[in-house]
């Protein structure tokens, strides 16, 4: 087994839209206030109050983990996607295309400015939002000789790609 040279791996944090961060921080504040109220009301069971506080801490922790723990690693042969406790491993060889888009659909992204990745035989879609989209696309192209830049996206090479351009440094 050949050791993987991690010095070639590139990390790209997710772009964070201010309104998404505001919604998450607002939700966190509301949950903290909601967790304090049961502690302040006389006659409530401390066990129930502590259970509510524990649940809120876990939920708030998950929200912050998603907001600040979403990012993407481009390795020699994989795209690793991390969104809080969730992770996805996508072989670079499976990527069919990557195109920019704006979407509110659920995905491992903290911005609506996204890259839509079509991959696999079944042509599944996954949207991500690296803060440095051009740098991310360049890193993908560096590790994937079977992909080419087409206008503002990336596609798998075909013999009929006359508009393909080589990436420049």
N, C-alpha and C positions, 0 to 999 in steps of 0.2 A: 504494500500500500504506500503510495507516494504522499508525503506530507503536503498539506495545502499552505501556500505562501500567503498569509493574511495581509502582508504589506501591500498587496495589489487591491485589496477590498476597499471600496469607497462607500461612505455613509452619507445619506441625504435625509435630513430631518424633514418632516412634513411642514408645508406652509400652513400657518394658522391664521384664518380670517379673524379679524377683531370681533365681529359679531358672534362667531361661534364660541370664541373664548369668553365673550361677555355672557352668553347664554349659559355656558357651563359654570362660570364663576358665580353668576346670579343664582343658579340652581343650588350650588354648593352653599351659598349664604342662606338661602331659604331653608335648606335642610338643617343647617346648624341652628338657626333660630327655632325651627320646628323641633329640634332635639333638645333645646334648652327649656322650652315651655313645659314639657312633662316633669322636668326636674324642679321647676319653680312652683308647680301647683301642689298645695298640701293635700295629703291623703293618698297620693299615688304610690304605688309599690315601687321601691327602689329597684327591684329586680326587673320589673317591666320597663322602667325608665332606662336602666343600663342596657337592656336588650335593644331598645329603640336607638340609643346612642351608638351601640356597637354596629347595628345595621346601617345607620347613617354614615359612620366612619368608613365602613367597607364600601358603600355606594359612592361616597365622595372620593375615596381613594381610587376607585376604578375610573371615575370621571377624569381625575387629574392624570392618572396613568395613561388614559387614552389621549388626552390633550397634549401631554408632554412626552409621551413614550411612543408616539407614532413616527416611524421612520423606515427607511429603505436602504438595504445594503446590496451593492452590486459586487458579486464575487467573480471568480474566474469562470464559473459555469452556472451560477444561480442568481436569481433575484430573491432576496429574503425580505419579506414584508412583515413589519411588527406594528401592531395597533393595540396598545395596552397588553392584556393577557393573551390576545390572539396573535398567531403568526402563520405565515404562508410561505411555502418554498416553491418557487417556480423555476424550472430549468430554463436557461436562456434559449436553448435550442427549441423550446416549445413556443416561443413568442412569434406570432404571426404579424402583428402590427402594434404600434403605439401612436396614438393620435391625441392632440389636445382637445379638451371639451370642458364645458361648464355644466355641473349637475348637482342637484340636491339629493340624489339617491344615496342610500347608505353604502358606505365603502370605508376601507382603511385610509381615510383622508380627513384632514382638519381644515380643508378649504374647498370651495366650489370650483376653483381653477385646478383642473385635474388632467391627468394623462390616462386615457382609456387603453388598457392593454388587452388585446385579443390573443388568446393562447390555446394551445392544445388542439387535438383532433376535433373535439366538439366545439371549438371556437368559443370558449367561455370568455367572459369579460370581467375585468377587475379594474377599478379606478383608484388611482393613487394621486397624491398631491405634493411632490417634492418641491421644496422652496426654490431650488435651483433647477428648473426644468431643462434648460439647455445643457447644463453640466451633467445632469442625470442621463439625458439622451446620448451625450458624448461618451459617458462611461459605459453605457450599454453597447454602443457601437464599437468601442475599443475591445470589449470582451466577446463580441459576437460577429465574427467575420461573415456570417450568413445574413446579416441585416444591413440595410442601406438607408440613408436619409432621403426622404422624399418630401420636398417642400418643408412643412413644419412638423412632420412625423417620421416614423420609422416603419419600414416594411421588410418582410423577408425577401431576399433576392430571388428574382425570377429571370429567365432569359429574355423576357419582354419588358424590362424596366428601363426604358431609354431615358427617363427623367432622373435616374439615380445619380446621386453625387457623392463623392468621397468626403468624409468629414475632414476639416482642416483644424489645425491647432492654432 
